[in-house]
Amino acid sequence: MNTWTRRSIVLARSAGYLDALSKIYVMNINPRRPLTDDVERKLRDAFHNKKTKELMHLLIQNEVFPVKDSYVGFFRLAPHAIDKNPKTIERIAARLYALGISGLIREATRPKETNRQLGNSFRKWLPRLGYPVVNSADFDRTSGIAILRGGDSYLAQYARKKLGCGLSKGIDILLKSGNRYLIGEAKFLTTPGGEQDRGFDDASNFIKGKSGPNVKRIAILDGYIWLERETGLHRKIVRNNLDIFSALLLREYIKNF
């Protein structure tokens, strides 16, 4: 097992792991996303008078749909399909009416989920490592340790154009130490199963991707991933020899880079 991975497993079992992690992945209380008075009035009218098609048309234009349903995305892109798929509309509408009007308004204005903001939280935390976070001009000039400032797409673009890295999506850290570079993805895995369980495979594939000379790839994972469980996922972790580890070890990793 990779040394950094082993240390991450030990760290996750230690007292204060989540407390320390909460300084990186900050769970902000997001504000509700209000409806305009006109939209709310129309929603209430459509709901109380069982104008189901009108209700659906109003809700698919809203930022938040009150219930999670795999078919809603199709209706958002093709509103005319509401008239052509009565059974699907009836099924979704039954869930909407079951909420009651108060529940419908509450769910239609629910705050943005915090887990959609975690990548930004990680990048906002990076200055606390103690290294300068600089623009590309200063980054190119520096001969010491520096972190490139920018969003995930910008960092990936720099890594592709200037470092010869093969990247199909954004990255969360691009660090320079002398003439060597470190690029990495960071994820906080919150719920076992499904896409989240594939986080480790995604991390492994990222590290194995094409890199230019003097470029090292790492994957920074946190959350339930480090808990020992009788699963195929844990066996993969044990056999791993790639640099996949907790964000809480990043400062020390950089010192040894």
Residue pairs with C-beta under 8 A, 6 or more apart in sequence:
1 237
1 238
1 239
1 240
1 241
2 240
2 241
2 242
2 243
2 244
2 245
4 243
4 244
4 245
4 249
4 253
5 237
5 240
5 242
5 244
5 245
7 245
7 246
7 249
8 221
8 226
8 244
8 245
8 246
8 249
9 226
9 228
9 237
11 17
11 226
11 246
11 248
11 249
12 226
12 227
12 246
13 226
13 227
17 248
20 248
21 188
21 222
21 246
21 247
21 248
23 125
23 128
24 121
24 122
24 125
24 222
24 247
24 248
25 118
25 121
25 122
25 188
25 222
26 121
26 124
27 114
28 114
28 117
29 111
30 111
30 112
30 113
30 114
30 117
31 111
32 109
32 110
32 111
33 63
33 64
33 109
33 110
33 111
33 112
34 109
35 43
35 62
35 105
35 108
35 109
39 58
39 62
40 105
42 54
42 58
43 55
43 58
43 59
43 104
43 105
43 108
44 101
44 105
45 51
46 52
46 54
46 55
46 58
47 55
47 96
47 97
47 101
47 104
48 101
50 97
52 89
52 90
52 93
53 82
53 83
53 89
55 93
55 96
56 75
56 82
56 89
56 92
56 93
57 79
57 82
59 65
59 66
59 96
59 108
60 72
60 75
60 76
60 79
60 82
62 108
64 107
64 108
64 109
64 110
65 72
65 108
66 96
66 99
66 103
66 104
66 107
66 108
67 92
67 95
67 96
67 99
67 107
69 92
69 95
71 88
71 92
72 92
74 81
75 81
75 82
82 89
96 104
99 106
99 107
115 188
115 190
118 187
118 188
119 152
119 170
119 172
119 186
119 187
122 172
122 173
122 186
122 188
122 220
122 247
123 151
123 152
123 172
123 173
125 247
126 133
126 147
126 173
127 133
127 147
129 147
129 250
129 251
129 254
130 251
131 145
131 146
131 147
131 175
131 254
132 138
132 142
132 145
132 146
132 147
133 146
133 147
133 148
133 149
134 142
134 146
134 147
134 148
134 149
135 148
135 149
136 148
136 150
136 158
138 146
139 146
139 148
139 149
139 176
142 176
143 178
144 177
144 178
145 175
145 176
145 177
145 254
146 175
146 176
147 173
147 174
147 175
147 176
148 155
148 158
148 174
148 175
148 176
150 158
151 170
152 169
152 170
152 171
152 172
153 170
155 170
155 171
155 172
155 173
155 174
155 183
156 165
156 167
156 169
156 170
156 171
158 174
159 165
159 167
159 171
159 174
159 181
159 183
159 215
160 166
160 167
163 181
163 183
163 211
163 212
163 215
164 210
164 211
164 212
164 213
164 215
165 183
165 209
165 210
165 211
165 212
165 215
166 209
166 210
166 211
167 209
171 183
171 184
171 185
172 184
172 185
172 186
172 220
173 182
173 183
173 184
173 186
173 220
174 181
174 182
174 183
175 181
175 182
175 183
175 254
175 257
176 182
177 254
177 257
179 214
180 214
180 215
180 216
180 257
181 212
181 214
181 215
181 216
182 215
182 216
182 217
182 218
182 254
182 257
183 211
183 215
183 216
183 217
183 218
184 217
184 218
184 219
184 220
185 202
185 203
185 206
185 219
185 220
186 219
186 220
186 221
186 247
187 199
187 202
187 203
187 219
187 220
187 221
187 222
187 223
188 221
188 222
188 223
189 196
189 199
189 221
189 222
189 223
189 224
189 225
190 196
190 223
190 224
191 224
192 224
192 229
196 224
197 231
197 233
199 221
199 225
200 221
200 225
200 233
200 236
200 237
200 240
200 244
201 236
203 219
203 221
203 242
203 244
204 219
204 236
204 240
204 242
204 244
206 217
206 219
207 217
207 218
207 219
207 242
207 243
207 244
208 217
208 242
209 217
211 217
216 243
216 257
217 243
218 243
218 244
218 245
218 253
219 242
219 243
219 244
219 245
220 244
220 245
220 246
220 247
220 250
221 244
221 245
221 246
222 246
222 247
222 248
225 233
225 237
226 237
226 246
228 234
243 253
245 253
